């Protein structure tokens, strides 16, 4: 669950704020991308990554309730040039969900530079944000979902849509794992999410933010301005029991008011079960797509906002934008991003 929108805490702690999660095939590999610290609302609080935090990719296999593979990143304080040291560790089995476990050190590196070991490659740093949406469209859907009123797109002009993220940037972590990996082999059925965690005064770790499916937060919890929503600290396996009824009710209300479902309650429950647990499903070494027909990972180009807004309202919601909108902000080869 994540979003880019302005909140008081986002302005103060953008380094821990997850903007997007992507999972897609690379060069005989699986690519994981986590974006944080967007400057969409102006000058971000501090550049770089939080030196007292952890940034983790979590991988479940074969529909398992818990992750059995975690990639954990940590960063040092910025040097005089603004670069930071980084470390990547892996945790497997039960250790993958244990904050107290140290894991196995895979590589060390530095932001702005490629680090590689045993076929695994990493790049982290500031990049141009390739995400695209016109936030005025989101505001229309937000209002309808929040109030359970009809979706009124009469004033929306898709042909006049502009990308609200033009010229913005984010900190990104790009992790590429080869298909020769013992667990991430071609055909492996995975569920992926990511999290930021901050060291506590008591010596432990607190989960601050997490992300799986795109657009969850701006659609369902746009007013959570201080990370107070328990979804921030929840594990995905708790999602359906904790918030399934809420999501189902919100979806049912908006489709009932709009008249886009014969059985609004049934449709609401269906959507809740599609979105929870909040992880991205991905079959390793298959084409990634987050769209209307299928959800299998999420490539950078796909119009995820359009797919999610249409799913929630049960009606076609044309965003007016296409992958071409930010084509120049994506790269075909590692690290698949364009440094800012």
Secondary structure, DSSP 8 states (H G I E B T S, - for coil): -------HHHHH-GGG-EEEEEEEE-SSEEEEEEEE---TTSS-SSSS--TTEEEEEEEEETT-SS-SEEEEEEE----TTS--EEEEEEEEGGGGG-TT---EEEEEEETTS-EEETTEEEEEEEEE------HHHHHHHHHHHHHT-----TT--GGG---TTTT-EEEEEEEEEETTSSSS-TT-EEEEEEEEEEE-TTSSEEEEEEESSTTHHHHH-TT--SS-SGGGT--GGGHHHHHHHHHHHHHHHHHHHHT--SSHHHHHHHHHHHH-S--EEEETTS--EESSS-EESB-SSS-HHHHHHHHHHTS----S--GGGGGGGB-SSTT-B-B-
